[in-house]
Amino acid sequence: MRSDVEHPRKGSEQRVTRQRLAVSAALDELEDFVSTQELHRLLGARGDSVSLPTVYRVLQSMADDGLVDVLRRGDGEVVYRRCAVEHHHHHLLCRNCGRTVEVEAPAVEQWAVRTAAAHGFTEAAHTVEIFGLCPECTAAKAMR
């Protein structure tokens, strides 16, 4: 896993504070995406005193620096996770249990560039999240 203390984005000048270290350490321990409120509760349970607004600011800063991935769940809630993949990628997200799979999609990358160029756009960026049911949730649903 990456750590923002060890590998900040070039040009990043974020101060390394106790709160930032606590948020970073908590993210390093998590496998799944987490909301700001969930992370705030986890930090409190660990004995780390970090205010909710500070958690919001640190997560936004880490997202801006490319240190965490950001998703918008089907219900609109924004969630964060430190990803194992350090380059651009996409996600499959289970609507039921929240399981997430990181995927590379070269065809999507090519389509995005062609589509932007066809409309005169340059420096295009995109995000793609695919929502569905993971194999375990599909099997459980079939058993009902």
Order of alpha helices (4+ residues) and beta strands (2+ residues): alpha-beta-alpha-alpha-beta-beta-beta-beta-alpha-beta-alpha
